[in-house]
């Protein structure tokens, strides 16, 4: 893959998340009931949008600036529109059932009624975005930008979002390798110093670190050919494990915010919030332990392939 021209590599990589893009109804076809759009479709689409945003950042020198800005803006809008629905699905499907097993005496009827209202509002918002003309226009924009044909194959000659070769560094010897190395370094450096001092971070800072971990992970996956396997696999595994743990932490934070407005007795709220605090502390501690396994800068540098 290191010998593949950058433009061709970009459209090849973009075709994978676009293949995961679910078939969604239009505004005229969409039913009034938000539950007709499966929760799994929302989840898969969120993953696809994140991966596409990462690719657009990584390969920005090979994309036309106007197309790049528009795609990033629209993907960010779609991701934000789906976020509350995904949070509500995790609350109902994972976080609250685990708490209920530990604290059966809490007023779960009131909590579940409250969360059900929040979920209905969030899913209605997501359904409106997913069935909108704006979402369908975004999908068409991405197909055009990356030259995806009806069979799902990518053809860089049909990709309208690519810059002309004369305006990219793609023809210079070793240009893509240098760019890959710079991106890997940049994403790695962005993790520090926060990944070494997790206990000192508040939940907003931990969320920001999780975003940086995702960016480092997606960059390492997209630029796999430029990392030797001896470092690539443990590096990606470490980032994936840390992302998962910080995701559990974020789920606990979302649950605490939900409880603040839930119509339940104060002692019930304090009991559940205290348990969620423990989950947050434990997840932070485990994530800190995992991130200690990141390679040092010298090891990562030596693991980068030339050419």
Sine and cosine of phi, psi and omega as CSV:
sin_phi,cos_phi,sin_psi,cos_psi,sin_omega,cos_omega
0.00,0.00,-0.38,0.92,0.00,-1.00
-0.92,0.39,-0.29,0.96,0.00,-1.00
-1.00,-0.04,-0.09,1.00,-0.01,-1.00
-0.97,0.25,0.71,-0.71,0.05,-1.00
-0.84,0.54,0.57,-0.82,-0.07,-1.00
-0.81,0.59,-0.69,0.72,-0.03,-1.00
-0.88,0.47,-0.68,0.73,0.00,-1.00
-0.92,0.40,-0.65,0.76,0.02,-1.00
-0.89,0.46,-0.66,0.75,0.01,-1.00
-0.86,0.50,-0.77,0.64,-0.05,-1.00
-0.93,0.36,-0.51,0.86,0.08,-1.00
-0.90,0.44,-0.72,0.70,-0.01,-1.00
-0.93,0.37,-0.58,0.81,-0.01,-1.00
-0.94,0.33,-0.44,0.90,-0.04,-1.00
-0.91,0.40,-0.47,0.88,-0.04,-1.00
-0.92,0.40,-0.81,0.58,0.04,-1.00
-0.91,0.41,-0.50,0.86,0.04,-1.00
-0.93,0.36,-0.48,0.88,0.07,-1.00
-0.93,0.38,-0.39,0.92,0.02,-1.00
-1.00,0.07,-0.10,1.00,-0.04,-1.00
-0.91,0.41,0.89,-0.45,-0.08,-1.00
-0.95,0.32,0.42,-0.91,0.09,-1.00
-0.98,0.22,0.87,-0.50,-0.10,-1.00
-0.87,-0.49,0.55,-0.84,0.01,-1.00
-0.94,0.34,0.42,-0.91,0.10,-1.00
-0.99,0.15,0.11,-0.99,-0.01,-1.00
-0.87,0.49,-0.57,0.82,0.00,-1.00
-0.98,0.22,-0.47,0.88,0.00,-1.00
-1.00,0.04,-0.40,0.92,-0.14,-0.99
-0.90,0.43,0.73,-0.68,0.07,-1.00
-0.96,0.29,0.33,-0.94,0.02,-1.00
-0.94,0.35,-0.40,0.91,-0.05,-1.00
-0.99,0.13,0.85,-0.53,-0.06,-1.00
-0.92,0.38,-0.45,0.90,-0.06,-1.00
-0.93,0.36,-0.14,0.99,0.02,-1.00
-0.94,0.34,-0.27,0.96,0.11,-0.99
-0.99,-0.11,0.92,-0.38,-0.11,-0.99
-0.87,0.49,0.55,-0.84,0.04,-1.00
-0.88,0.48,-0.58,0.82,-0.01,-1.00
-0.91,0.40,-0.54,0.84,0.05,-1.00
-0.91,0.42,-0.63,0.77,0.05,-1.00
-0.89,0.45,-0.71,0.71,-0.02,-1.00
-0.89,0.46,-0.75,0.67,-0.01,-1.00
-0.90,0.44,-0.60,0.80,0.00,-1.00
-0.94,0.35,-0.59,0.81,0.06,-1.00
-0.90,0.44,-0.66,0.75,0.04,-1.00
-0.89,0.45,-0.69,0.72,0.00,-1.00
-0.88,0.48,-0.68,0.73,-0.02,-1.00
-0.91,0.41,-0.62,0.78,0.01,-1.00
-0.91,0.41,-0.67,0.74,-0.02,-1.00
-0.92,0.38,-0.62,0.79,0.03,-1.00
-0.92,0.39,-0.66,0.76,0.04,-1.00
-0.88,0.48,-0.63,0.77,0.03,-1.00
-0.90,0.44,-0.70,0.72,0.01,-1.00
-0.89,0.46,-0.65,0.76,0.00,-1.00
-0.89,0.45,-0.62,0.79,0.05,-1.00
-0.93,0.36,-0.71,0.70,-0.08,-1.00
-0.90,0.44,-0.69,0.72,-0.09,-1.00
-0.97,-0.23,0.47,0.88,-0.05,-1.00
-0.83,0.56,-0.56,0.83,0.00,-1.00
-0.90,0.43,-0.31,0.95,-0.04,-1.00
-0.98,-0.19,0.12,0.99,0.00,-1.00
-0.91,-0.41,0.59,-0.81,0.08,-1.00
-0.89,0.45,0.75,-0.67,-0.08,-1.00
-0.81,0.58,-0.67,0.74,-0.04,-1.00
-0.91,0.42,-0.68,0.74,0.03,-1.00
-0.92,0.39,-0.65,0.76,-0.01,-1.00
-0.88,0.47,-0.72,0.69,-0.02,-1.00
-0.89,0.45,-0.68,0.73,-0.04,-1.00
-0.92,0.40,-0.68,0.73,0.00,-1.00
-0.89,0.45,-0.69,0.72,-0.01,-1.00
-0.90,0.44,-0.67,0.75,0.00,-1.00
-0.89,0.45,-0.70,0.71,-0.04,-1.00
-0.95,0.31,-0.61,0.80,0.05,-1.00
-0.92,0.40,-0.60,0.80,0.05,-1.00
-0.90,0.43,-0.68,0.73,0.04,-1.00
-0.86,0.51,-0.73,0.68,-0.05,-1.00
-0.91,0.41,-0.67,0.75,0.03,-1.00
-0.88,0.48,-0.68,0.73,0.02,-1.00
-0.91,0.41,-0.58,0.82,-0.01,-1.00
-0.92,0.39,-0.49,0.87,-0.04,-1.00
-1.00,-0.03,-0.26,0.96,-0.10,-1.00
-0.83,0.55,-0.80,0.61,-0.02,-1.00
-0.87,0.50,-0.58,0.81,0.02,-1.00
-0.91,0.41,-0.67,0.74,0.02,-1.00
-0.91,0.42,-0.66,0.75,0.04,-1.00
-0.87,0.50,-0.68,0.73,0.00,-1.00
-0.91,0.40,-0.62,0.78,0.03,-1.00
-0.89,0.46,-0.67,0.75,0.02,-1.00
-0.92,0.38,-0.64,0.77,0.05,-1.00
-0.83,0.56,-0.78,0.62,-0.09,-1.00
-0.96,0.29,-0.60,0.80,-0.11,-0.99
-1.00,0.04,-0.40,0.91,-0.12,-0.99
-0.76,-0.65,-0.85,0.53,-0.16,-0.99
-0.91,0.41,-0.78,0.62,-0.06,-1.00
-0.93,0.36,-0.66,0.75,0.05,-1.00
-0.85,0.53,-0.61,0.79,0.03,-1.00
-0.92,0.40,-0.65,0.76,0.03,-1.00
-0.92,0.39,-0.59,0.80,-0.04,-1.00
-0.90,0.43,-0.58,0.82,0.05,-1.00
-0.90,0.44,-0.58,0.82,-0.02,-1.00
-0.99,0.15,-0.53,0.85,-0.09,-1.00
-0.76,-0.64,0.95,0.32,-0.05,-1.00
-0.92,0.39,-0.34,0.94,-0.05,-1.00
-0.99,0.15,-0.09,1.00,0.01,-1.00
-0.95,0.31,0.43,-0.90,0.00,-1.00
-0.96,0.28,0.98,0.20,-0.07,-1.00
-0.96,0.29,-0.42,0.91,0.04,-1.00
-0.88,0.48,-0.72,0.69,0.01,-1.00
-0.92,0.39,-0.65,0.76,-0.01,-1.00
-0.90,0.44,-0.73,0.68,-0.05,-1.00
-0.92,0.40,-0.57,0.82,0.06,-1.00
-0.91,0.42,-0.65,0.76,0.01,-1.00
-0.91,0.42,-0.72,0.69,-0.02,-1.00
-0.92,0.39,-0.58,0.81,0.02,-1.00
-0.89,0.46,-0.62,0.79,0.05,-1.00
-0.91,0.41,-0.70,0.71,0.02,-1.00
-0.88,0.47,-0.66,0.75,-0.02,-1.00
-0.91,0.41,-0.66,0.75,0.00,-1.00
-0.88,0.47,-0.66,0.75,0.01,-1.00
-0.92,0.40,-0.68,0.73,-0.03,-1.00
-0.92,0.39,-0.65,0.76,0.00,-1.00
-0.95,0.32,-0.53,0.85,0.09,-1.00
-0.91,0.42,-0.65,0.76,0.05,-1.00
-0.89,0.45,-0.70,0.71,0.00,-1.00
-0.91,0.42,-0.68,0.74,-0.01,-1.00
-0.89,0.46,-0.62,0.78,0.02,-1.00
-0.89,0.46,-0.67,0.74,0.00,-1.00
-0.93,0.36,-0.69,0.73,-0.09,-1.00
-0.94,0.33,-0.46,0.89,0.01,-1.00
-0.99,-0.12,0.08,1.00,-0.08,-1.00
-0.98,0.19,0.34,-0.94,0.11,-0.99
-0.89,0.46,-0.51,0.86,-0.02,-1.00
-0.90,0.43,-0.67,0.74,0.03,-1.00
-0.90,0.43,-0.71,0.71,-0.01,-1.00
-0.91,0.41,-0.58,0.81,0.05,-1.00
-0.92,0.39,-0.60,0.80,0.05,-1.00
-0.89,0.45,-0.71,0.70,0.01,-1.00
-0.87,0.50,-0.70,0.71,0.02,-1.00
-0.90,0.44,-0.62,0.78,0.04,-1.00
-0.87,0.49,-0.69,0.72,-0.01,-1.00
-0.92,0.40,-0.65,0.76,0.04,-1.00
-0.87,0.50,-0.71,0.71,0.01,-1.00
-0.93,0.38,-0.67,0.74,-0.08,-1.00
-0.89,0.47,-0.63,0.77,-0.09,-1.00
-0.97,-0.26,0.13,0.99,0.12,-0.99
0.90,0.44,0.71,0.71,0.00,-1.00
-1.00,0.03,0.84,-0.54,-0.02,-1.00
-1.00,0.05,0.05,-1.00,-0.09,-1.00
-0.89,0.46,-0.46,0.89,0.01,-1.00
-0.99,0.12,-0.02,1.00,0.01,-1.00
1.00,-0.02,-0.08,1.00,0.03,-1.00
-0.98,0.21,0.46,-0.89,0.01,-1.00
-0.97,-0.25,0.66,-0.76,0.01,-1.00
-0.71,-0.71,0.94,-0.34,-0.07,-1.00
-0.89,0.45,-0.37,0.93,0.03,-1.00
-0.94,0.35,-0.41,0.91,0.01,-1.00
-0.99,-0.14,-0.01,1.00,-0.07,-1.00
-0.98,0.18,0.93,-0.36,-0.08,-1.00
-0.98,0.17,-0.28,0.96,-0.03,-1.00
-1.00,0.07,-0.07,1.00,-0.03,-1.00
-0.99,0.12,0.60,-0.80,0.09,-1.00
-0.97,0.24,0.38,-0.92,0.09,-1.00
-0.90,0.43,0.58,-0.81,-0.09,-1.00
-0.83,0.56,-0.53,0.85,-0.03,-1.00
-0.92,0.39,-0.29,0.96,-0.04,-1.00
-0.96,-0.27,0.21,0.98,0.01,-1.00
-0.84,-0.54,0.29,-0.96,0.07,-1.00
-0.99,0.11,0.17,0.98,-0.17,-0.99
-0.89,0.45,-0.50,0.87,-0.06,-1.00
-1.00,0.04,-0.23,0.97,0.02,-1.00
-0.94,0.35,0.64,-0.77,-0.01,-1.00
-0.84,0.54,0.80,-0.61,0.04,-1.00
0.95,0.31,0.20,0.98,-0.08,-1.00
-0.89,0.45,-0.70,0.71,-0.04,-1.00
-0.93,0.38,-0.63,0.78,0.03,-1.00
-0.89,0.46,-0.70,0.71,0.02,-1.00
-0.89,0.45,-0.67,0.75,0.01,-1.00
-0.90,0.44,-0.68,0.73,0.01,-1.00
-0.87,0.49,-0.70,0.72,0.01,-1.00
-0.89,0.46,-0.68,0.74,0.00,-1.00
-0.89,0.45,-0.66,0.75,0.00,-1.00
-0.92,0.40,-0.69,0.73,0.01,-1.00
-0.88,0.47,-0.67,0.74,0.03,-1.00
-0.90,0.44,-0.73,0.69,-0.06,-1.00
-0.87,0.50,-0.71,0.70,-0.02,-1.00
-0.93,0.37,-0.57,0.82,0.02,-1.00
-0.93,0.37,-0.74,0.67,-0.03,-1.00
-0.89,0.46,-0.55,0.84,-0.03,-1.00
-0.90,0.44,-0.31,0.95,0.00,-1.00
-0.97,0.26,-0.32,0.95,-0.10,-0.99
-0.96,-0.27,0.51,-0.86,0.06,1.00
-1.00,0.03,-0.01,1.00,-0.15,-0.99
-0.87,0.50,-0.57,0.82,-0.04,-1.00
-0.94,0.35,-0.24,0.97,0.04,-1.00
-0.99,-0.15,-0.06,1.00,-0.03,-1.00
-0.68,-0.74,0.74,0.68,-0.07,-1.00
-0.87,0.50,-0.58,0.82,-0.05,-1.00
-0.89,0.45,-0.33,0.95,-0.03,-1.00
-1.00,-0.07,-0.07,1.00,-0.09,-1.00
-1.00,-0.06,0.57,-0.82,0.14,-0.99
-1.00,0.08,0.05,-1.00,-0.11,-0.99
-0.91,0.41,-0.54,0.84,0.04,-1.00
-0.92,0.39,-0.65,0.76,0.02,-1.00
-0.93,0.37,-0.59,0.81,0.06,-1.00
-0.91,0.41,-0.61,0.79,0.05,-1.00
-0.90,0.43,-0.67,0.74,0.02,-1.00
-0.89,0.45,-0.61,0.79,0.04,-1.00
-0.91,0.40,-0.63,0.78,0.03,-1.00
-0.87,0.50,-0.64,0.77,0.05,-1.00
-0.87,0.49,-0.69,0.73,0.00,-1.00
-0.92,0.40,-0.58,0.81,0.05,-1.00
-0.90,0.43,-0.67,0.74,0.06,-1.00
-0.86,0.51,-0.71,0.71,-0.02,-1.00
-0.89,0.46,-0.66,0.75,0.03,-1.00
-0.91,0.41,-0.65,0.76,-0.01,-1.00
-0.91,0.41,-0.75,0.66,-0.03,-1.00
-0.91,0.42,-0.57,0.82,0.05,-1.00
-0.91,0.41,-0.69,0.73,0.01,-1.00
-0.90,0.43,-0.57,0.82,0.02,-1.00
-0.95,0.31,-0.66,0.75,0.00,-1.00
-0.94,0.35,-0.53,0.85,-0.07,-1.00
-0.97,-0.26,0.47,0.88,0.00,-1.00
-0.75,0.66,-0.66,0.75,-0.05,-1.00
-0.87,0.50,-0.33,0.94,-0.05,-1.00
-0.99,-0.16,0.17,0.99,0.09,-1.00
-0.85,-0.53,0.76,-0.65,0.04,-1.00
-0.92,0.38,0.56,-0.83,-0.11,-0.99
-0.87,0.50,-0.55,0.84,-0.05,-1.00
-0.87,0.50,-0.50,0.87,0.02,-1.00
-0.96,-0.27,-0.57,0.82,-0.08,-1.00
-0.83,0.55,-0.77,0.63,-0.08,-1.00
-0.89,0.46,-0.78,0.62,0.02,-1.00
-0.91,0.42,-0.55,0.84,0.03,-1.00
-0.90,0.44,-0.76,0.66,0.00,-1.00
-0.91,0.40,-0.64,0.77,0.02,-1.00
-0.90,0.44,-0.64,0.77,0.02,-1.00
-0.90,0.43,-0.71,0.70,0.01,-1.00
-0.89,0.45,-0.66,0.75,0.00,-1.00
-0.90,0.44,-0.69,0.72,-0.01,-1.00
-0.91,0.42,-0.67,0.74,0.02,-1.00
-0.91,0.41,-0.64,0.76,0.04,-1.00
-0.87,0.48,-0.67,0.74,0.01,-1.00
-0.89,0.45,-0.71,0.70,-0.01,-1.00
-0.90,0.43,-0.69,0.73,0.03,-1.00
-0.94,0.35,-0.42,0.91,0.13,-0.99
-0.92,0.40,-0.67,0.74,0.07,-1.00
-0.88,0.48,-0.64,0.77,0.05,-1.00
-0.87,0.49,-0.71,0.70,0.00,-1.00
-0.89,0.46,-0.61,0.79,0.04,-1.00
-0.88,0.48,-0.63,0.78,0.02,-1.00
-0.92,0.39,-0.62,0.78,0.04,-1.00
-0.90,0.43,-0.68,0.73,0.04,-1.00
-0.87,0.50,-0.66,0.75,0.01,-1.00
-0.91,0.42,-0.65,0.76,0.03,-1.00
-0.89,0.46,-0.67,0.74,0.02,-1.00
-0.90,0.44,-0.61,0.80,0.04,-1.00
-0.90,0.44,-0.66,0.75,-0.04,-1.00
-0.91,0.41,-0.45,0.89,-0.01,-1.00
-0.85,0.52,-0.54,0.84,-0.03,-1.00
-0.96,-0.26,0.01,1.00,-0.03,-1.00
-0.95,0.30,0.67,-0.74,-0.03,-1.00
-0.99,0.16,0.94,0.34,-0.02,-1.00
-0.77,-0.63,0.32,-0.95,0.04,-1.00
-0.86,0.52,0.51,-0.86,-0.07,-1.00
-0.88,0.48,-0.59,0.80,-0.02,-1.00
-0.93,0.36,-0.54,0.84,0.08,-1.00
-0.91,0.41,-0.68,0.73,-0.01,-1.00
-0.90,0.44,-0.70,0.72,-0.02,-1.00
-0.90,0.44,-0.62,0.78,-0.01,-1.00
-0.89,0.46,-0.74,0.67,-0.03,-1.00
-0.94,0.34,-0.64,0.77,0.01,-1.00
-0.91,0.42,-0.59,0.81,0.06,-1.00
-0.90,0.44,-0.65,0.76,0.04,-1.00
-0.91,0.42,-0.64,0.77,0.03,-1.00
-0.92,0.40,-0.56,0.83,0.10,-1.00
-0.87,0.50,-0.66,0.75,0.02,-1.00
-0.89,0.45,-0.66,0.75,0.03,-1.00
-0.89,0.46,-0.65,0.76,0.00,-1.00
-0.90,0.44,-0.71,0.71,0.00,-1.00
-0.90,0.44,-0.70,0.72,-0.01,-1.00
-0.90,0.43,-0.68,0.73,0.01,-1.00
-0.90,0.44,-0.63,0.78,0.03,-1.00
-0.89,0.46,-0.71,0.71,0.00,-1.00
-0.89,0.45,-0.70,0.71,-0.01,-1.00
-0.92,0.39,-0.63,0.78,0.03,-1.00
-0.90,0.43,-0.63,0.78,0.04,-1.00
-0.88,0.47,-0.67,0.74,0.03,-1.00
-0.89,0.46,-0.68,0.73,-0.01,-1.00
-0.90,0.44,-0.70,0.71,-0.07,-1.00
-0.93,0.36,-0.33,0.95,0.11,-0.99
-0.91,0.42,-0.27,0.96,-0.01,-1.00
-1.00,0.04,0.00,1.00,0.08,-1.00
-0.87,0.49,0.58,-0.82,0.06,-1.00
-0.92,0.40,0.46,-0.89,0.10,-0.99
-0.96,0.27,0.22,-0.98,-0.09,-1.00
-0.87,0.49,-0.61,0.79,-0.02,-1.00
-0.91,0.41,-0.67,0.74,0.00,-1.00
-0.90,0.44,-0.68,0.73,0.01,-1.00
-0.90,0.44,-0.66,0.76,-0.01,-1.00
-0.89,0.46,-0.68,0.73,0.00,-1.00
-0.92,0.39,-0.42,0.91,-0.04,-1.00
-0.99,0.16,-0.15,0.99,-0.02,-1.00
-0.98,0.19,0.78,-0.62,0.00,-1.00
-0.99,0.17,0.53,-0.85,0.08,-1.00
-1.00,-0.02,0.47,-0.88,0.09,-1.00
0.95,0.31,0.00,0.00,0.00,0.00
